Each structure stands twice: as structure tokens, then as C-alpha cells.
Amino acid sequence: MDSTRPETRPSAFWTLPLEIRELIYNFHLQSTPHLDRGSPPSEPPLTLACKQIRREALPLYYSAYKLHVQTFIRSSYHRQIWLRTEHWYHGIAPAKFKQIRHFQLNFALIDPYTGERVPVEFHVDLPKRDGCFTIRQSFARSWIRNPHRIGDPADFDDLIVVLRDHLDGVLSTISKQGRIVEGLSAEDVDRLVKIDPDSLPLFTQIQS
């Protein structure tokens, strides 16, 4: 026997049950700054360690990642409304996209009279249960706390009701199709943010 050759032993990590390894992955992923971004996800170095770790940890990463989508809604002086969305998320591989369970849909309501940007956030979560989803909305805290804010949240109540009803209608349709559990596609998100401008009430004029 060659005493100069180091003895190779299997890593104790791989003797742990998968459930324990997943707890370790989650603990590590929660300590990284990659879980909540408004840009393409940057997969953490842990997922590049080896093929098996990548296979086990990557789904956990994407299930914790929150997808941010920004849509601008502007009303013109000529009483027309138009929307513009950043569709960067189409660059995510479809199989990885399906693993995303948390979405933040940001609608920036731009008042035509003051130019003030009123940011509304809709948080969509897809628990891994048949046909379940939750929708929460709020104004961005940076706007609510802005001491120079002109607009009043009540000025946008009608608009928010229309936006929420649209999101609920799209997700209900997807749920009835049995696709909520398997996850959304980039095209599904397109449907969530593609709102008929004619359905949106014109902004209330905000007096300065």
C-alpha cells in the first residue's frame, strides 16, 4: 500500500438526508443578495459547485427568487392611455421560469398634470397547492413616505380596482387550466401586465 497517497473518503455531506441538505442550501441562499432583483437572476456560486448540488439547489433558488416586472401607465392630455412594459424576463430559460413562485408587478402610474410617478406594487404568490394564488397590493413605501408627495392614494382607487380585477381574472383562467401548480411562463406574465388601455379609468387630476 502506498502510504504517500491520501486516503479518499466520501464527503459526510452526501451521507446527510436530502431534506437536511436542502435546509443547508436554503440557509445559504437566504444569505445571498440574489433572491429579490428586478433584473435577470444571477445564479449563486453554490449552484456551480457540482452537478448534483446544482440539480438539488437550483430549484430552491428559483422558488425563492422574486421576479420584478415594471409597467408604466401614462395618461395624456388628449385623454389617451398607453402602457409600456420591460420584457427582460423572456431571457430566463422556460424550465427555470416555471420554478418561480413569487412575482412583483410594479405599475408606475404617471400623472399627466404633475408628472408624478405613483408606484403601485402587486405581489403575486403561487403556493404549491392546486389552483391557489394570492394577490396583495400596496403603494411603494418610498412614495407614501415622500414628504413632497402630491397625489393622494384615494385618487387612484378606481384604477387599482381595475388592475387587481385584471390580474385576478388572468390567474383564475390559468388556475382553471390546471397550470398554476406547474408554474407560470413568460407568456403568462405578458398576459398579466398586458391590460386593455380602454378598461383603465383616466387619472384623477391632482391639484398642486
C-alpha positions as CSV (number, residue, x, y, z in Angstrom):
1,M,0.0,0.0,0.0
2,D,1.3,3.4,-0.9
3,S,1.4,5.4,2.3
4,T,2.1,8.6,0.5
5,R,-1.3,8.6,-1.3
6,P,-4.0,10.4,0.8
7,E,-6.9,8.2,1.7
8,T,-10.1,9.2,-0.2
9,R,-13.3,9.1,1.8
10,P,-16.8,10.1,0.7
11,S,-17.8,13.5,1.9
12,A,-20.0,13.4,5.0
13,F,-22.2,15.9,3.3
14,W,-23.6,13.3,0.9
15,T,-24.5,11.0,3.7
16,L,-27.0,13.5,5.0
17,P,-30.7,13.0,4.0
18,L,-31.8,15.2,1.1
19,E,-34.1,17.1,3.5
20,I,-31.1,18.2,5.6
21,R,-29.1,19.1,2.5
22,E,-32.0,21.3,1.3
23,L,-32.1,23.0,4.7
24,I,-28.4,23.8,4.2
25,Y,-29.0,25.1,0.7
26,N,-31.8,27.3,1.8
27,F,-29.8,28.7,4.7
28,H,-27.0,29.6,2.2
29,L,-29.4,31.0,-0.4
30,Q,-31.1,33.2,2.1
31,S,-27.7,34.8,2.9
32,T,-27.1,35.7,-0.7
33,P,-28.2,39.0,-2.3
34,H,-29.7,37.3,-5.4
35,L,-33.3,36.5,-4.2
36,D,-35.0,39.7,-4.9
37,R,-34.0,41.5,-8.1
38,G,-35.6,43.5,-10.9
39,S,-33.2,42.0,-13.5
40,P,-32.3,38.6,-14.8
41,P,-31.4,36.3,-11.9
42,S,-27.7,35.8,-11.1
43,E,-27.4,32.2,-10.0
44,P,-25.3,31.9,-6.9
45,P,-21.9,30.2,-6.9
46,L,-23.2,27.4,-4.8
47,T,-25.2,26.1,-7.8
48,L,-21.9,25.8,-9.8
49,A,-20.1,23.6,-7.2
50,C,-21.0,20.3,-8.9
51,K,-23.8,18.8,-10.9
52,Q,-25.6,17.2,-8.0
53,I,-25.6,20.3,-5.9
54,R,-26.8,22.3,-8.9
55,R,-29.6,19.8,-9.5
56,E,-30.7,19.9,-5.9
57,A,-30.2,23.6,-5.1
58,L,-31.2,25.4,-8.3
59,P,-35.0,24.7,-7.9
60,L,-34.8,26.1,-4.3
61,Y,-33.1,29.2,-5.6
62,Y,-35.7,29.9,-8.3
63,S,-38.6,29.1,-5.9
64,A,-37.3,31.8,-3.6
65,Y,-36.4,34.3,-6.3
66,K,-38.9,37.2,-6.8
67,L,-39.5,38.3,-10.4
68,H,-39.9,42.1,-10.7
69,V,-41.7,43.4,-13.8
70,Q,-42.1,47.2,-14.4
71,T,-45.0,48.6,-16.4
72,F,-45.5,52.3,-17.0
73,I,-49.0,53.7,-17.4
74,R,-49.4,57.2,-18.7
75,S,-52.5,59.3,-19.4
76,S,-52.0,62.1,-22.0
77,Y,-53.6,65.5,-22.1
78,H,-55.7,64.1,-25.1
79,R,-57.4,61.6,-22.7
80,Q,-55.5,58.6,-24.1
81,I,-53.8,56.0,-22.0
82,W,-50.7,53.9,-23.1
83,L,-48.7,51.2,-21.4
84,R,-45.0,50.2,-21.7
85,T,-43.5,47.1,-20.1
86,E,-39.9,45.9,-19.8
87,H,-39.9,42.3,-21.1
88,W,-36.4,41.3,-20.0
89,Y,-37.7,38.2,-18.2
90,H,-38.1,36.4,-21.6
91,G,-34.4,35.7,-21.3
92,I,-34.9,33.2,-18.5
93,A,-35.0,29.6,-19.6
94,P,-38.6,28.2,-19.7
95,A,-37.8,25.3,-17.3
96,K,-36.3,27.7,-14.7
97,F,-39.1,30.2,-15.2
98,K,-41.6,27.5,-14.3
99,Q,-39.9,27.2,-10.9
100,I,-40.5,30.9,-9.9
101,R,-43.3,31.2,-7.4
102,H,-43.2,34.9,-6.4
103,F,-43.8,37.9,-8.7
104,Q,-43.8,41.6,-8.0
105,L,-45.7,43.5,-10.7
106,N,-44.9,47.2,-10.4
107,F,-47.2,49.7,-12.2
108,A,-45.9,53.2,-12.4
109,L,-48.9,55.5,-12.8
110,I,-47.6,58.7,-14.3
111,D,-49.9,61.6,-13.6
112,P,-50.3,63.8,-16.8
113,Y,-50.7,67.1,-14.9
114,T,-47.8,66.9,-12.4
115,G,-45.6,64.2,-14.0
116,E,-45.6,62.5,-10.6
117,R,-44.8,58.8,-10.7
118,V,-47.2,56.9,-8.5
119,P,-45.8,53.4,-7.9
120,V,-48.2,50.6,-7.2
121,E,-46.9,47.1,-6.3
122,F,-48.9,43.9,-6.8
123,H,-47.4,40.8,-5.1
124,V,-48.4,37.5,-6.6
125,D,-47.5,34.3,-4.8
126,L,-48.2,30.8,-6.1
127,P,-48.2,28.3,-3.2
128,K,-47.6,24.8,-4.3
129,R,-51.2,23.7,-3.9
130,D,-53.8,23.0,-6.6
131,G,-55.2,26.2,-8.0
132,C,-54.0,28.5,-5.3
133,F,-52.6,32.0,-5.7
134,T,-52.6,35.2,-3.6
135,I,-52.5,38.8,-4.7
136,R,-51.6,41.7,-2.4
137,Q,-51.1,45.3,-3.5
138,S,-49.7,48.5,-1.9
139,F,-48.2,51.8,-2.9
140,A,-44.4,51.8,-2.8
141,R,-43.2,52.9,0.6
142,S,-40.8,55.4,-1.0
143,W,-43.8,57.2,-2.5
144,I,-46.1,57.0,0.6
145,R,-43.3,58.4,2.8
146,N,-42.2,61.1,0.4
147,P,-42.7,64.5,2.2
148,H,-43.1,66.2,-1.3
149,R,-45.8,63.8,-2.5
150,I,-48.6,65.5,-4.3
151,G,-51.0,62.7,-5.0
152,D,-53.4,61.0,-2.6
153,P,-53.8,57.2,-2.7
154,A,-57.5,57.6,-2.8
155,D,-57.2,59.4,-6.2
156,F,-56.2,56.0,-7.7
157,D,-58.7,53.7,-6.1
158,D,-60.7,53.1,-9.3
159,L,-57.6,52.4,-11.3
160,I,-56.2,49.9,-8.7
161,V,-59.5,48.0,-8.7
162,V,-59.3,47.6,-12.5
163,L,-55.7,46.4,-12.3
164,R,-56.4,43.9,-9.5
165,D,-59.5,42.5,-11.3
166,H,-57.4,42.0,-14.4
167,L,-54.7,40.1,-12.5
168,D,-57.3,38.0,-10.7
169,G,-59.1,37.2,-14.0
170,V,-55.9,36.1,-15.7
171,L,-54.7,34.0,-12.8
172,S,-58.2,32.4,-12.4
173,T,-58.1,31.4,-16.0
174,I,-54.7,29.8,-15.6
175,S,-55.8,28.1,-12.5
176,K,-58.8,26.6,-14.2
177,Q,-56.5,25.3,-16.9
178,G,-54.6,23.4,-14.1
179,R,-51.3,25.2,-14.8
180,I,-50.8,27.1,-11.5
181,V,-49.0,24.2,-9.8
182,E,-46.6,23.7,-12.7
183,G,-45.7,27.4,-12.7
184,L,-46.2,30.4,-15.0
185,S,-44.5,31.0,-18.3
186,A,-43.1,34.3,-19.6
187,E,-46.1,34.5,-21.8
188,D,-48.4,34.2,-18.8
189,V,-46.7,37.2,-17.2
190,D,-47.1,39.0,-20.5
191,R,-50.9,38.4,-20.1
192,L,-50.8,39.7,-16.5
193,V,-49.2,43.0,-17.5
194,K,-51.0,43.5,-20.8
195,I,-54.0,45.5,-19.8
196,D,-56.6,47.0,-22.3
197,P,-56.0,50.8,-22.0
198,D,-59.7,51.3,-22.7
199,S,-60.5,49.5,-19.5
200,L,-58.5,51.9,-17.3
201,P,-60.2,54.9,-15.9
202,L,-58.5,58.2,-16.6
203,F,-56.4,59.5,-13.7
204,T,-58.0,62.0,-11.3
205,Q,-56.4,65.4,-11.8
206,I,-54.2,66.2,-8.8
207,Q,-54.2,69.8,-7.8
208,S,-50.9,71.1,-6.7
